[in-house]
Amino acid sequence: MGRLRPLSYREFISIFQSFGFSVHDQRGSHIKLRRVAPNGEIQTLLVPAHAEIDKGTLVSIFRQACRYINPTDLRPRFYFVD
């Protein structure tokens, strides 16, 4: 699949904004991103506000986001292309 890219929370926000998410709320060091799907479903993602996010957390956020976004669209933004 490739190596994970090192990402910051600002890069996460940028990635998910391109998929229609917007910053909904922030509590402490976590940012809540939200969008409303065409069927009316509210979709929420949580991102830690860290300068560089740990690899395990990156994988977890990727899996969480794959519930709402096609993995083939998301993978190039999370992984280096070999």
C-alpha positions in Angstrom: 0.0 0.0 0.0 2.9 2.4 0.6 4.3 4.4 3.4 2.2 6.8 5.4 2.8 10.5 4.9 3.6 12.6 8.0 0.6 14.8 8.4 -0.3 17.7 10.7 -3.8 18.6 11.8 -3.8 21.6 9.4 -3.1 19.2 6.5 -6.0 17.0 7.7 -8.4 19.9 7.8 -7.3 20.8 4.3 -7.8 17.2 3.0 -11.2 16.8 4.5 -12.4 20.3 3.5 -11.8 19.2 -0.1 -14.3 16.4 0.6 -16.9 18.8 1.9 -16.2 18.7 5.7 -15.9 21.8 7.7 -14.6 22.6 11.2 -17.6 22.2 13.5 -16.1 22.4 17.0 -12.9 22.1 19.0 -12.6 20.9 22.6 -9.1 20.9 24.0 -6.7 19.2 21.5 -9.4 17.6 19.3 -11.1 19.2 16.3 -14.5 17.9 15.1 -15.1 18.0 11.4 -18.6 17.6 10.0 -20.5 17.4 6.8 -24.1 16.6 5.8 -24.3 13.8 3.2 -26.8 14.1 0.3 -29.1 11.7 2.1 -29.1 14.0 5.1 -26.8 11.9 7.3 -24.5 13.9 9.5 -20.9 12.6 9.1 -18.4 13.5 11.8 -14.6 13.0 12.0 -12.3 13.8 15.0 -8.8 15.0 14.4 -6.2 15.7 17.1 -4.7 19.1 16.9 -1.1 18.1 16.9 1.8 19.4 14.9 2.5 15.8 13.6 0.0 13.0 14.1 1.3 9.6 15.2 1.2 6.8 12.6 -1.3 4.7 14.5 -3.6 7.6 14.8 -3.2 8.3 11.0 -4.3 4.8 10.2 -7.2 5.0 12.6 -8.4 8.3 11.1 -8.0 6.9 7.6 -10.2 3.9 8.5 -12.8 6.1 10.1 -12.9 8.4 7.1 -13.3 5.4 4.7 -16.8 5.0 6.1 -17.7 8.3 4.3 -15.1 8.7 1.5 -14.1 6.2 -1.1 -10.7 4.8 0.0 -9.2 5.1 -3.6 -9.8 8.9 -3.3 -8.4 9.1 0.1 -5.3 6.8 -0.2 -3.1 9.2 -2.2 -3.5 11.9 0.4 -2.5 9.6 3.3 0.1 7.4 1.6 3.2 7.9 -0.6 2.5 6.5 -4.0 5.1 3.8 -5.0 
